[in-house]
Amino acid sequence: MADIFVSYKREDREKVQSLVEALQGKGWSVWWDTRIGAGESWDRVIERELEAAGCVVVAWSKASVESDWVRQEAREGRERGCLIPVTIDGTRPPLEFRSVQAIGLAHWLGDAADPAFLDACAGVQRMMGTPNPPKTAATAAGQVTAVEWVQRGNAHRDNKDYDRAIANYTKAIDIDPRYARAYYNRGNTYSYKKDYDRAIADYTRAVESDPSYAWAYNDRGNAYSAKKDYDRAIADYTRAIEIDAKHAWAYDNRGLAYHKRKDYDRAIADYTRAIEIDPKHAWAYDNRGLSFEARQQMGDRDRAIADFRKVLEIDPGLATAKNALKRLGASP
């Protein structure tokens, strides 16, 4: 059983993983739902780990405030007096949780010395006591650990200094050649540089190290899609969905690949599933609208218009939906 239970929404995995690793770097054990093993009943595992943890860290975001599961886990932490709320994108917590001050981490790039992160650590420490930092040969010698190299790489990546980010991720991999997160982040950075072959190679190493890494399959699918290799892209999105049946982005991205192959029925079905999982997934509405527009069956024009209008309800600034409505001769 872990010291800390982290509650979050899957869309926020990348930033939350940085938080998890930073807390682990301080010496606490952390549980989050990527640690559910094959064959285990996920709801029972979550209930067991939540009850056993001494502290509940809830990562509030635009996505997580809409999650009934996250709210339920936050209530458990509040009722037990062990809730540490953080906001990772500036979103205010739901009204019922505002009596507990949330720590703002929207600016945070993984720096373990950041004052806001240290505030979060202080809250955990009040409940769990002073942690015992893990003793490794690297830390004993004053060397930078693989986790710290990834955190430095993240900071460079977020500042769009991609070459330095790649160099830092490579140093993490040199220390730990099976560090799936380092390969995944380096793959994303190669994708930002449109170097899709290197990105695919890194995503492949990530899933070899961690076969349950749904986001690595999803993002390798994105790289294959960028190379117009839609069959491989669809296979990767499908694998991501097999691992995580509620992976809205994998459904949305697979829908895009089907759309590119002019298989509009399958595309629409995938966008619809993404919307069922996340009713505020603006891009899924936008993409479904495009597939309705392209399919041109009876009633599809009206369906497309309805989807583009829904996009603007969720995100009024999304220009693609405005342009689509103008193209269809419809008002916003």
Long-range contacts (C-beta under 8 A, 24 or more apart in sequence): 1-31, 1-48, 1-49, 1-52, 1-53, 2-28, 2-29, 2-30, 2-31, 2-49, 2-52, 2-53, 3-28, 3-29, 3-30, 3-53, 3-54, 3-55, 3-124, 3-128, 3-131, 4-28, 4-29, 4-30, 4-31, 4-53, 4-54, 4-55, 4-56, 4-57, 4-124, 4-128, 5-31, 5-32, 5-49, 5-50, 5-53, 5-55, 5-56, 5-57, 5-73, 5-77, 6-30, 6-31, 6-32, 6-57, 6-58, 6-59, 7-56, 7-57, 7-58, 7-59, 7-64, 7-69, 7-70, 7-73, 7-74, 7-77, 8-32, 8-58, 8-59, 8-61, 8-64, 8-70, 9-59, 9-61, 9-63, 9-64, 9-66, 9-67, 9-70, 10-244, 10-246, 10-247, 11-61, 11-63, 11-248, 11-249, 11-278, 12-59, 12-61, 12-63, 12-64, 12-88, 12-89, 13-215, 14-215, 15-59, 15-88, 16-59, 16-88, 17-181, 18-108, 18-110, 18-151, 18-154, 19-57, 19-59, 19-86, 19-88, 19-105, 19-108, 21-110, 21-147, 21-150, 21-151, 21-181, 22-110, 22-112, 22-117, 22-147, 22-151, 23-57, 23-121, 23-124, 24-134, 24-147, 25-112, 25-133, 25-134, 25-145, 25-147, 25-148, 26-112, 26-121, 26-131, 26-133, 27-131, 27-132, 27-133, 27-134, 28-124, 28-128, 28-131, 34-212, 38-212, 46-73, 50-76, 51-76, 53-82, 54-82, 54-127, 54-128, 55-82, 55-84, 55-123, 55-124, 55-127, 55-128, 56-80, 56-82, 56-83, 56-84, 57-84, 57-85, 57-86, 57-120, 57-124, 58-83, 58-84, 58-85, 58-86, 58-93, 58-97, 59-86, 59-87, 59-88, 60-85, 60-86, 60-87, 60-88, 60-91, 60-92, 60-93, 60-97, 60-102, 61-87, 61-88, 61-89, 61-91, 62-89, 62-91, 63-278, 64-91, 65-91, 65-92, 65-93, 65-94, 66-278, 66-279, 66-280, 82-127, 84-120, 84-123, 84-124, 84-127, 86-120, 109-151, 109-154, 109-155, 109-158, 110-150, 110-151, 110-152, 110-154, 110-155, 111-151, 111-155, 112-148, 112-151, 138-175, 144-171, 145-175, 146-171, 146-172, 146-173, 146-175, 146-176, 146-179, 146-182, 147-172, 149-175, 149-182, 150-179, 150-181, 150-182, 150-185, 153-182, 153-185, 153-186, 153-189, 154-185, 157-185, 157-188, 157-189, 157-192, 160-192, 162-189, 162-192, 162-193, 165-189, 166-190, 178-209, 179-209, 180-205, 180-206, 180-207, 180-209, 180-210, 180-213, 180-216, 181-206, 183-209, 183-216, 184-213, 184-215, 184-216, 184-219, 187-216, 187-219, 187-220, 187-223, 188-219, 191-219, 191-222, 191-223, 191-226, 194-226, 196-223, 196-224, 196-226, 196-227, 199-223, 200-224, 212-243, 213-243, 214-239, 214-240, 214-243, 214-244, 214-247, 214-250, 215-240, 217-243, 217-250, 218-247, 218-249, 218-250, 218-253, 221-250, 221-253, 221-254, 221-257, 222-253, 225-253, 225-256, 225-257, 225-260, 228-260, 230-257, 230-258, 230-260, 230-261, 233-257, 234-258, 246-277, 247-277, 248-274, 248-277, 248-278, 248-281, 248-284, 249-274, 251-277, 251-284, 252-281, 252-283, 252-284, 252-287, 255-284, 255-287, 255-288, 255-291, 256-287, 259-287, 259-290, 259-291, 259-294, 262-294, 264-291, 264-292, 264-294, 264-295, 265-295, 267-291, 268-292, 268-295, 280-314, 282-311, 282-314, 282-315, 282-318, 282-321, 285-310, 285-311, 285-314, 285-321, 286-311, 286-318, 286-320, 286-321, 286-324, 289-321, 289-324, 290-324, 293-324, 293-328, 301-328, 304-328, 305-330
